[in-house]
Amino acid sequence: MNQGFTDQIPSVPLGMTIYIGNLSFQAEQEDLVDLFSQYGEVKKASLPLDRETGRKRGFAFVEMSQDADEQKAIDDLQDVEWMGRMIRVNKATPREGSRGGGGGGGGRGGYGDSGGNRW
């Protein structure tokens, strides 16, 4: 058996991660930790920012120490009003490979590239 194979898969969290959608743009990392720590120890909380503007994107991820605590938080906080918004709380699912960041850029050209021959 090839036991070492699963150790080589990048970005796969060992525990479950919670996705929080429809989040208030005023929410801070500390607010998430305060909310979810009512259910257990919060290992990590992140509020992704838009690459272009640096503004929050209206969703977050929280990882807790115990899967049972995460499931309880998901069950209790689903469709609850928090900071003026009806939040959605679900188990986070990995992004599909085709939807990942990076790549693209086709047709934009480079320095002085007008699409014709260089010379």
One Martini backbone bead per residue (centre of mass of N, CA, C, O) as a GRO file, in nm:
protein
  119
    1MET     BB    1   0.099   0.034   0.017
    2ASN     BB    2   0.042   0.396  -0.026
    3GLN     BB    3   0.067   0.600   0.244
    4GLY     BB    4   0.221   0.871   0.138
    5PHE     BB    5   0.015   1.006  -0.057
    6THR     BB    6  -0.169   1.179   0.144
    7ASP     BB    7   0.076   1.361   0.245
    8GLN     BB    8   0.096   1.517  -0.058
    9ILE     BB    9  -0.161   1.675  -0.017
   10PRO     BB   10  -0.259   1.986  -0.055
   11SER     BB   11  -0.481   2.175   0.135
   12VAL     BB   12  -0.581   1.950   0.353
   13PRO     BB   13  -0.774   1.942   0.603
   14LEU     BB   14  -0.825   1.750   0.877
   15GLY     BB   15  -1.056   1.913   0.936
   16MET     BB   16  -1.321   2.098   0.953
   17THR     BB   17  -1.476   2.361   0.766
   18ILE     BB   18  -1.626   2.678   0.787
   19TYR     BB   19  -1.883   2.847   0.617
   20ILE     BB   20  -1.951   3.206   0.583
   21GLY     BB   21  -2.229   3.370   0.464
   22ASN     BB   22  -2.351   3.684   0.437
   23LEU     BB   23  -2.149   3.885   0.549
   24SER     BB   24  -2.056   4.138   0.715
   25PHE     BB   25  -1.834   4.404   0.643
   26GLN     BB   26  -1.784   4.459   0.966
   27ALA     BB   27  -1.654   4.204   1.010
   28GLU     BB   28  -1.426   4.043   1.220
   29GLN     BB   29  -1.219   3.813   1.340
   30GLU     BB   30  -1.304   3.854   1.640
   31ASP     BB   31  -1.608   3.807   1.593
   32LEU     BB   32  -1.583   3.512   1.506
   33VAL     BB   33  -1.445   3.405   1.756
   34ASP     BB   34  -1.666   3.484   1.954
   35LEU     BB   35  -1.895   3.320   1.827
   36PHE     BB   36  -1.747   3.026   1.801
   37SER     BB   37  -1.641   2.994   2.106
   38GLN     BB   38  -1.922   2.893   2.215
   39TYR     BB   39  -1.846   2.586   2.081
   40GLY     BB   40  -1.526   2.631   2.098
   41GLU     BB   41  -1.222   2.595   1.968
   42VAL     BB   42  -1.045   2.825   1.775
   43LYS     BB   43  -0.800   2.792   1.527
   44LYS     BB   44  -0.943   2.952   1.274
   45ALA     BB   45  -0.979   3.280   1.106
   46SER     BB   46  -1.115   3.402   0.786
   47LEU     BB   47  -1.106   3.704   0.565
   48PRO     BB   48  -1.135   3.746   0.259
   49LEU     BB   49  -0.982   3.937   0.004
   50ASP     BB   50  -0.978   4.148  -0.242
   51ARG     BB   51  -0.731   4.192  -0.473
   52GLU     BB   52  -0.806   4.478  -0.585
   53THR     BB   53  -0.934   4.637  -0.309
   54GLY     BB   54  -0.911   4.493  -0.006
   55ARG     BB   55  -1.184   4.388   0.047
   56LYS     BB   56  -1.427   4.235   0.166
   57ARG     BB   57  -1.637   3.944   0.049
   58GLY     BB   58  -1.871   3.818   0.259
   59PHE     BB   59  -1.677   3.593   0.382
   60ALA     BB   60  -1.585   3.287   0.572
   61PHE     BB   61  -1.349   3.103   0.785
   62VAL     BB   62  -1.374   2.820   1.017
   63GLU     BB   63  -1.168   2.655   1.261
   64MET     BB   64  -1.191   2.375   1.469
   65SER     BB   65  -1.089   2.134   1.695
   66GLN     BB   66  -1.385   2.009   1.681
   67ASP     BB   67  -1.621   1.855   1.495
   68ALA     BB   68  -1.865   1.873   1.692
   69ASP     BB   69  -1.848   2.183   1.723
   70GLU     BB   70  -1.892   2.252   1.428
   71GLN     BB   71  -2.169   2.117   1.395
   72LYS     BB   72  -2.314   2.284   1.611
   73ALA     BB   73  -2.266   2.560   1.479
   74ILE     BB   74  -2.409   2.499   1.215
   75ASP     BB   75  -2.687   2.430   1.336
   76ASP     BB   76  -2.728   2.704   1.510
   77LEU     BB   77  -2.635   2.933   1.266
   78GLN     BB   78  -2.840   2.881   1.064
   79ASP     BB   79  -3.012   3.146   0.961
   80VAL     BB   80  -2.886   3.385   1.127
   81GLU     BB   81  -2.880   3.684   1.282
   82TRP     BB   82  -2.575   3.882   1.211
   83MET     BB   83  -2.495   4.194   1.191
   84GLY     BB   84  -2.769   4.234   1.000
   85ARG     BB   85  -2.743   3.929   0.891
   86MET     BB   86  -2.819   3.641   0.707
   87ILE     BB   87  -2.653   3.371   0.772
   88ARG     BB   88  -2.438   3.120   0.628
   89VAL     BB   89  -2.382   2.778   0.748
   90ASN     BB   90  -2.117   2.560   0.638
   91LYS     BB   91  -1.957   2.323   0.500
   92ALA     BB   92  -1.667   2.319   0.358
   93THR     BB   93  -1.560   2.312   0.018
   94PRO     BB   94  -1.364   2.237  -0.216
   95ARG     BB   95  -1.232   2.350  -0.482
   96GLU     BB   96  -1.230   2.336  -0.796
   97GLY     BB   97  -0.977   2.322  -1.019
   98SER     BB   98  -1.115   2.529  -1.234
   99ARG     BB   99  -1.164   2.764  -0.991
  100GLY     BB  100  -0.903   2.858  -0.942
  101GLY     BB  101  -0.657   3.051  -0.911
  102GLY     BB  102  -0.520   3.192  -1.159
  103GLY     BB  103  -0.425   3.232  -1.452
  104GLY     BB  104  -0.496   3.322  -1.750
  105GLY     BB  105  -0.489   3.623  -1.952
  106GLY     BB  106  -0.606   3.598  -2.216
  107GLY     BB  107  -0.571   3.867  -2.453
  108ARG     BB  108  -0.396   4.104  -2.304
  109GLY     BB  109  -0.112   4.102  -2.319
  110GLY     BB  110   0.170   4.301  -2.322
  111TYR     BB  111   0.417   4.490  -2.388
  112GLY     BB  112   0.290   4.645  -2.661
  113ASP     BB  113   0.070   4.437  -2.733
  114SER     BB  114  -0.138   4.420  -3.041
  115GLY     BB  115  -0.128   4.114  -3.174
  116GLY     BB  116   0.103   4.125  -3.347
  117ASN     BB  117   0.393   4.152  -3.461
  118ARG     BB  118   0.690   4.236  -3.319
  119TRP     BB  119   0.844   4.342  -3.604
   0.00000   0.00000   0.00000
